[in-house]
Amino acid sequence: MGTNILDNETKNKIGFVTFIIEEFATSYKMNRQEAYRYLKTYGGIDYIFECWWALHIDNPFWAVRDIYKVCRNNGGYR
């Protein structure tokens, strides 16, 4: 049996995505599943994966606001 070892960048990306979804959920009074569905529907997840490196060095408050703006521009209503 082979072991799957994730490289550090992948681990960091997974950790950040998990963290920022939770932050988004808390900021907009959603549970994690609702936040994930909202982000998936309105382009936030794609934005997070495309821009995670820049987002993760920003203050979480501003990162969540940037993600919200992307979703809002794609029809999100929260």
N, C-alpha and C positions, 0 to 999 in steps of 0.2 A: 504494500500500500504506500502510495506517495503522499507526501504532505504538501498541502497548499500553503505557501508562505506568501503573505501579501507584502509588497514593498512598502516602504515608509510613506511614500506619497499617497498610495491607495489608502493606507490606514488613516492618514491625516484627512483625506477627503471624506472618507466614511464618517469619521468622528465629527468633522465640521458639519456635514449634511445633517446628521442626527441632531447635533446641537442646535443648528439654526432653525430646523423645523420645530423643535420644542420652543425655542425663543419666539418664533412666529406665532405658534399656537397660544402661548401665554399672552403675548402682546394683543392679540385679536380675540381673546376669550373663546378659544376653540380647544377641542381635545386634539391629540396628535393625529388621529385618523382624519378628522375634519380638515385640519391644516394641510395634511399631505394631499387629500383630494382637491382642495382648493388650489394649492400650488401646482398640482399636476394639470388641472383643468385650465388654468389661466397662465401657464408658461413659467411659473416661478421655479419649478423643479429644473427645467431646462436651463434657466438663467443661473440657478445655483451651481449646477454642474459645469456650465461654461465659464463662469466667473468666480468659482470658489476661491481661487488663490487670492484675488483682490479682496473679495468679501471677508475672508477669514482674518485679514490683518486690520480690518476696520472695526470700529466699535460696534458691538452687536446691535445696538439701537439703530445706528445708521444703516447697517447691513439689512436689517429687517425692513426699514423704511424703503430702501432701494428695491428690495424684492416686492414689497407691496406696490410700489409704483409700476413695476413691470406687470404685475397681475392686473392692476387697475387699467393700464393701457390696453390690456388684452380682454377687457370686459368684466373683470372682477368687481364685485360690488361692496366688499367689506371695507 
